[in-house]
Amino acid sequence: MVLDHSGDEIDVLASVSDDRSFSNPAKELDRKFWVEDQAALGKLTPRERMVFELKHYQGLRLRPLERC
């Protein structure tokens, strides 16, 4: 038990921030998804990756190819 200057009990561990990803389940899940996403992107051909990035990062829309 730890007391502050006024004699009130304080929780020392609650006042210490822990920014490690494994201490926060949401951050750990985000990290795992990021690792999986990077692995999946690495399997794409350069052309596939460009299409993916233009659509998802630049917001461009895909349209079907017109058939002759």
N, C-alpha and C positions, 0 to 999 in steps of 0.2 A: 504494500500500500504506500502510495506517495501522496504527500500533502502539499498544497501550495502555500503561499505566504499567509493566507487568511485562515489556514487550517482545514480547508475543504479538500476532499479526496479528489485526485485527478487520475485519469486513465492515460498513462504515458504512451502506450502503444497507439491509441486513437489519434494522438497528436503528431505522429510520425507518418509522413507520406511515403508510400511505396509505389513507384511508377513502373516497376518491373512488369512485363506483360503477363507473366505467370501468376502474379498476385491479383490480377483482374481478369476474370473469365471472359468478359466481352473483348478485351484487348487480345487475349490469347487466341480466341476464335477468329478475330480479324487477321491476326498474324498467320494463322494456319491457312485461311482462305487466300491470303496474298501469296503465300508460298506455292499453293496449288495453282493459282492463276498464272504465276510466272512460269511454272513448269508447263502448263498447257500452252501458253503463248510461245514458248520455246519450241514446241512441236509443229507450229504452223510454218508453212512456206513463207517467203518474204511477201508474196502477193496476198496470201490469206491474211497475214498479219496487217498489211496495209489496209485491206478492206475492213478488218475488225477495228483497227484504230480510228479510221475515218468515221465509221458508224458510231462507235461507242465513245470516243473521246472528242471528236469534232462535231458530232450530232448530224452527220450527213445521212440521208435516207437512201436505202437500196431500192432499186427498181428492177423489175425483171427485164431480161434482154428481149428486144423485139425480134421476132422471128421473121425471116424474109419469105 
